[in-house]
Amino acid sequence: MTGNVKFFRFVGGFVCGAAVTTGSCVAVMKLYKDEDTEDQREPEKVPQAQQDIGRYGFPLTGAEIRYYANHTLSYNQAMKTPRWVAEHLSHEKLLGKADRKHCKFKPDPSIAEPFTAHNADYLGSGWSRGHMAPAGDNKTSEQSMAETFYLSNIVPQNYENNAGYWNRLEMYCRDLAKRFDDVWVISGPLVLSEEGADGKKTVSYQVIGKDDVAVPTHLFKVILVGKEQSASGDLTNNQSASKTLALGAFVIPNQPIGFKRPLTDFQVSLSELEKISGLTFFPKVERTTPSLPNLCDRDSCHLMDFKDFTLYLTARKVGSARTTVKLEKSMAELKEQGIAPDDYILKLYQEKKKELENKEHNLAHLP
């Protein structure tokens, strides 16, 4: 489906509608006003019965919008995981030299102690700490990188899924930023029902650690891309140009998947994901057509294959090798998999080998 849709700015808008009602959104946004600023509005007339019911306040869920340097989220205090995590990617934002080796997983200081997960919950659980806003999207600053390691941004994730299929999907999102002006991504956990032999549906999920951190059965990712386009259809930098959007919604099982399944196998309609998640995504996008154009029609929705993914991982291992032994091991593992190193890896290998040999030589001759 083609056609333009009216575009609204991501920041300060859609996230409220994605998790709370309009009235609640106003209340949430007030939390971030200057505390010294008084509300000048006339007090609302509340029936006496309602005043009595709410005399000591109503339950607080902790689901208010939380803002960080480069991501935004809503937190689930009962599950000890995020409800959703939102990001905006662009080519410029993905540049930077922030390094995750200086980052550590830790409780989010903005989450009250009774409601936070702890690293001990994951230790020995059989589940990895899976980022919703990935560290790889946050090389722009040390702060934004470090904040992705808050446990408010983390869910218990299958190791192979985290390092494999989900990782490749995150890489695809970053790759989209090379072809589109803007990429908005919302990710989060799901606990979906299963139908038993008796035809009845039940919801069941594991919890880990002393804090009972909920293990999701599935993960979702909604991707909205935008590209500036003039009335004639040509790309332009003219601010009066409209923005053509396309969207893809995906539900990924929290289990090993491998390389044979294409991303389109896990694509769902936006309305279906909204129904099962209880969230309304991008409510400030004016939907002038029955549905937004399909991302997988506008782009490939093709994830990196086994060869390219292995080369990518090898390049990371080579670049981060601390000794010549580890360096040679990385190259040997690539050879064992029957994959020839490309020119980039060969050049990187030679540079790293020279660097490590000089370092080890200097250490061997210290007085």
KETORVEX-171747 format. One line per 4 residues: number of its first residue (from 1); for each residue x, y, z of C-alpha. Coordinates in nm, 3 decimals. Example, Ala and Ser with C-alpha at 12.3 -4.5 7.8 and 13.67 -1.06 7.14 Angstrom:
BEGIN
1 = 1.230/-0.450/0.780 | 1.367/-0.106/0.714
//
This chain:
BEGIN
1 = 0.000/0.000/0.000 | 0.137/0.340/-0.096 | 0.064/0.694/0.004 | 0.175/0.951/0.253
5 = 0.058/0.979/0.609 | 0.083/1.279/0.830 | 0.391/1.266/1.052 | 0.419/1.364/1.417
9 = 0.734/1.404/1.620 | 0.828/1.100/1.827 | 0.956/1.272/2.140 | 0.702/1.389/2.393
13 = 0.400/1.231/2.229 | 0.332/0.873/2.137 | 0.476/0.708/2.447 | 0.196/0.832/2.669
17 = -0.073/0.699/2.443 | 0.111/0.369/2.417 | 0.054/0.274/2.777 | -0.196/0.494/2.954
21 = -0.519/0.682/2.894 | -0.522/1.046/2.789 | -0.612/1.162/3.138 | -0.338/0.950/3.293
25 = -0.091/1.080/3.036 | -0.150/1.436/3.153 | -0.086/1.328/3.509 | 0.229/1.144/3.406
29 = 0.368/1.439/3.215 | 0.303/1.660/3.520 | 0.546/1.446/3.715 | 0.822/1.594/3.502
33 = 0.723/1.957/3.550 | 0.914/2.181/3.786 | 0.799/2.077/4.132 | 0.775/2.443/4.235
37 = 0.524/2.519/3.958 | 0.171/2.520/4.094 | -0.125/2.403/3.893 | -0.333/2.716/3.829
41 = -0.641/2.531/3.705 | -0.971/2.533/3.892 | -1.013/2.224/4.111 | -1.234/1.968/3.942
45 = -1.571/1.901/4.103 | -1.555/1.541/4.220 | -1.868/1.369/4.357 | -1.851/1.312/4.732
49 = -1.869/0.935/4.686 | -1.558/0.944/4.470 | -1.381/1.172/4.715 | -1.451/0.919/4.988
53 = -1.328/0.628/4.777 | -1.006/0.806/4.689 | -0.949/0.977/5.023 | -0.610/0.809/5.065
57 = -0.525/0.781/4.698 | -0.551/0.506/4.440 | -0.295/0.231/4.371 | 0.019/0.339/4.186
61 = 0.153/0.105/3.918 | 0.494/0.258/3.857 | 0.414/0.254/3.485 | 0.479/0.625/3.437
65 = 0.703/0.719/3.146 | 1.074/0.712/3.237 | 1.320/0.915/3.031 | 1.688/0.833/2.973
69 = 1.961/0.982/2.754 | 1.865/0.785/2.445 | 1.565/0.565/2.528 | 1.228/0.586/2.699
73 = 1.036/0.313/2.880 | 0.739/0.212/3.088 | 0.812/-0.029/3.372 | 0.614/-0.326/3.505
77 = 0.671/-0.338/3.881 | 0.504/-0.677/3.920 | 0.703/-0.848/3.644 | 1.031/-0.663/3.726
81 = 1.076/-0.599/3.352 | 0.988/-0.315/3.114 | 0.642/-0.303/2.957 | 0.792/-0.140/2.651
85 = 1.111/0.045/2.556 | 1.117/0.307/2.280 | 1.406/0.439/2.070 | 1.470/0.672/1.779
89 = 1.754/0.577/1.544 | 1.925/0.778/1.274 | 2.255/0.742/1.094 | 2.407/1.026/1.297
93 = 2.285/0.887/1.629 | 2.451/0.552/1.563 | 2.794/0.708/1.530 | 3.023/0.722/1.831
97 = 3.290/0.536/2.024 | 3.122/0.452/2.355 | 3.236/0.105/2.463 | 3.024/-0.148/2.653
101 = 3.330/-0.295/2.827 | 3.299/-0.014/3.083 | 2.930/-0.086/3.148 | 2.781/-0.308/3.417
105 = 2.431/-0.446/3.464 | 2.273/-0.292/3.773 | 1.936/-0.195/3.920 | 1.784/0.124/3.786
109 = 1.824/0.390/4.058 | 1.481/0.533/3.966 | 1.303/0.203/4.049 | 1.204/0.152/4.415
113 = 1.387/-0.138/4.579 | 1.080/-0.365/4.627 | 1.010/-0.354/4.254 | 1.353/-0.392/4.094
117 = 1.533/-0.698/3.962 | 1.889/-0.772/4.073 | 2.180/-0.940/3.899 | 2.155/-1.228/4.147
121 = 1.813/-1.312/4.000 | 1.978/-1.401/3.669 | 2.280/-1.582/3.813 | 2.244/-1.955/3.749
125 = 1.890/-1.910/3.616 | 1.963/-2.038/3.266 | 1.848/-1.708/3.116 | 2.057/-1.421/2.982
129 = 2.003/-1.051/3.049 | 1.845/-0.935/2.726 | 1.849/-0.567/2.631 | 1.533/-0.413/2.488
133 = 1.715/-0.091/2.391 | 2.042/-0.248/2.270 | 2.383/-0.125/2.373 | 2.477/-0.119/2.003
137 = 2.226/0.163/1.944 | 2.399/0.382/2.202 | 2.756/0.443/2.097 | 2.690/0.815/2.090
141 = 2.776/0.865/2.459 | 2.900/0.679/2.765 | 2.586/0.782/2.952 | 2.339/0.649/2.697
145 = 2.538/0.326/2.671 | 2.553/0.278/3.048 | 2.180/0.343/3.093 | 2.091/0.053/2.864
149 = 2.247/-0.175/3.127 | 1.993/-0.071/3.390 | 1.784/-0.379/3.471 | 1.472/-0.173/3.392
153 = 1.573/-0.222/3.027 | 1.638/-0.596/3.063 | 1.429/-0.914/3.033 | 1.522/-1.280/3.090
157 = 1.604/-1.403/2.740 | 1.714/-1.733/2.592 | 2.092/-1.715/2.542 | 2.089/-1.834/2.182
161 = 1.798/-1.607/2.094 | 1.967/-1.307/2.256 | 2.300/-1.359/2.082 | 2.149/-1.484/1.758
165 = 1.810/-1.407/1.606 | 1.724/-1.109/1.827 | 2.075/-0.972/1.777 | 2.034/-0.998/1.401
169 = 1.699/-0.817/1.425 | 1.864/-0.536/1.621 | 2.134/-0.514/1.356 | 1.866/-0.493/1.088
173 = 1.711/-0.195/1.269 | 2.048/-0.017/1.269 | 2.090/-0.100/0.902 | 1.754/0.061/0.828
177 = 1.898/0.390/0.954 | 2.126/0.389/0.649 | 1.829/0.376/0.410 | 1.572/0.588/0.594
181 = 1.594/0.929/0.760 | 1.435/0.810/1.083 | 1.372/0.475/1.248 | 1.153/0.439/1.556
185 = 1.164/0.110/1.745 | 0.949/-0.012/2.033 | 1.047/-0.343/2.198 | 0.918/-0.538/2.491
189 = 0.824/-0.872/2.648 | 0.504/-1.069/2.604 | 0.345/-1.352/2.798 | 0.108/-1.527/2.557
193 = -0.152/-1.792/2.621 | -0.124/-2.153/2.508 | -0.406/-2.387/2.414 | -0.406/-2.718/2.597
197 = -0.526/-3.060/2.480 | -0.868/-2.980/2.625 | -0.895/-2.671/2.405 | -0.868/-2.432/2.701
201 = -0.621/-2.147/2.693 | -0.395/-2.072/2.986 | -0.118/-1.823/3.058 | 0.190/-1.968/3.224
205 = 0.539/-1.826/3.263 | 0.852/-1.891/3.465 | 0.989/-1.651/3.725 | 1.352/-1.640/3.833
209 = 1.546/-1.531/4.141 | 1.429/-1.412/4.479 | 1.257/-1.118/4.309 | 1.044/-1.343/4.084
213 = 1.149/-1.174/3.760 | 0.905/-1.280/3.488 | 1.041/-1.475/3.191 | 0.852/-1.372/2.876
217 = 0.727/-1.636/2.634 | 0.780/-1.395/2.343 | 0.936/-1.060/2.258 | 0.790/-0.796/2.030
221 = 0.947/-0.529/1.816 | 0.756/-0.261/1.625 | 0.956/-0.072/1.363 | 0.838/0.254/1.205
225 = 1.056/0.410/0.935 | 1.026/0.754/0.779 | 1.177/0.920/0.476 | 1.143/1.281/0.365
229 = 0.968/1.308/0.031 | 0.862/1.603/-0.181 | 0.527/1.627/-0.355 | 0.691/1.496/-0.672
233 = 0.823/1.192/-0.489 | 1.185/1.305/-0.489 | 1.387/1.302/-0.169 | 1.448/1.651/-0.040
237 = 1.579/1.843/0.257 | 1.291/2.089/0.231 | 1.125/2.109/0.573 | 0.785/2.144/0.407
241 = 0.820/1.800/0.257 | 0.599/1.523/0.389 | 0.736/1.210/0.550 | 0.647/0.875/0.400
245 = 0.614/0.608/0.665 | 0.617/0.229/0.670 | 0.572/-0.009/0.960 | 0.648/-0.366/1.058
249 = 0.541/-0.550/1.375 | 0.706/-0.873/1.485 | 0.652/-1.125/1.765 | 0.957/-1.344/1.831
253 = 0.944/-1.661/2.049 | 1.185/-1.645/2.343 | 1.369/-1.958/2.229 | 1.641/-2.067/1.985
257 = 1.541/-1.998/1.625 | 1.843/-2.045/1.399 | 1.907/-1.906/1.053 | 1.641/-2.077/0.840
261 = 1.339/-1.877/0.954 | 1.294/-1.544/0.771 | 1.178/-1.242/0.968 | 0.848/-1.241/0.777
265 = 0.757/-1.570/0.951 | 0.717/-1.368/1.270 | 0.541/-1.064/1.127 | 0.198/-0.980/1.264
269 = -0.047/-0.701/1.194 | -0.024/-0.394/1.412 | -0.379/-0.447/1.534 | -0.300/-0.804/1.637
273 = 0.004/-0.697/1.838 | -0.193/-0.417/2.000 | -0.462/-0.665/2.101 | -0.224/-0.914/2.265
277 = 0.001/-0.651/2.425 | -0.267/-0.411/2.544 | -0.067/-0.123/2.397 | -0.154/0.129/2.127
281 = 0.153/0.198/1.918 | 0.230/0.535/1.755 | -0.114/0.683/1.825 | -0.007/1.022/1.690
285 = 0.045/0.887/1.342 | -0.265/0.988/1.148 | -0.389/0.668/0.986 | -0.551/0.800/0.670
289 = -0.543/0.454/0.515 | -0.665/0.120/0.656 | -0.310/0.036/0.752 | 0.038/0.184/0.727
293 = 0.250/0.066/0.434 | 0.423/-0.262/0.514 | 0.791/-0.227/0.601 | 0.866/-0.562/0.438
297 = 0.720/-0.430/0.110 | 0.930/-0.113/0.131 | 1.245/-0.286/0.250 | 1.385/-0.638/0.246
301 = 1.318/-0.741/0.609 | 1.619/-0.962/0.541 | 1.834/-1.054/0.839 | 2.205/-1.122/0.809
305 = 2.272/-1.481/0.694 | 2.499/-1.731/0.869 | 2.813/-1.641/0.673 | 2.783/-1.266/0.711
309 = 2.680/-1.295/1.075 | 2.979/-1.520/1.151 | 3.212/-1.273/0.980 | 3.058/-0.993/1.184
313 = 3.110/-1.180/1.511 | 3.466/-1.273/1.415 | 3.547/-0.910/1.341 | 3.425/-0.817/1.688
317 = 3.637/-1.092/1.847 | 3.943/-0.990/1.650 | 3.899/-0.624/1.733 | 3.859/-0.692/2.106
321 = 4.131/-0.960/2.143 | 4.359/-0.888/2.439 | 4.628/-1.147/2.355 | 4.772/-1.308/2.042
325 = 4.641/-1.643/2.168 | 4.282/-1.516/2.167 | 4.341/-1.345/1.834 | 4.461/-1.665/1.669
329 = 4.178/-1.861/1.829 | 3.921/-1.629/1.670 | 4.072/-1.682/1.325 | 4.099/-2.059/1.382
333 = 3.729/-2.078/1.475 | 3.639/-1.901/1.153 | 3.844/-2.152/0.954 | 3.678/-2.444/1.136
337 = 3.341/-2.316/1.021 | 3.461/-2.326/0.661 | 3.432/-1.950/0.609 | 3.712/-1.754/0.445
341 = 3.792/-1.418/0.609 | 3.703/-1.116/0.400 | 3.940/-0.827/0.329 | 3.814/-0.627/0.626
345 = 3.888/-0.906/0.874 | 4.227/-0.978/0.720 | 4.328/-0.614/0.752 | 4.190/-0.595/1.105
349 = 4.373/-0.916/1.196 | 4.708/-0.788/1.069 | 4.671/-0.457/1.254 | 4.566/-0.627/1.576
353 = 4.843/-0.886/1.553 | 5.106/-0.616/1.514 | 4.958/-0.419/1.806 | 4.950/-0.722/2.039
357 = 5.296/-0.845/1.941 | 5.443/-0.503/2.018 | 5.257/-0.492/2.348 | 5.369/-0.840/2.451
361 = 5.726/-0.768/2.340 | 5.738/-0.454/2.555 | 5.596/-0.639/2.855 | 5.853/-0.917/2.816
365 = 6.137/-0.665/2.831 | 6.024/-0.469/3.129 | 6.299/-0.439/3.397
//
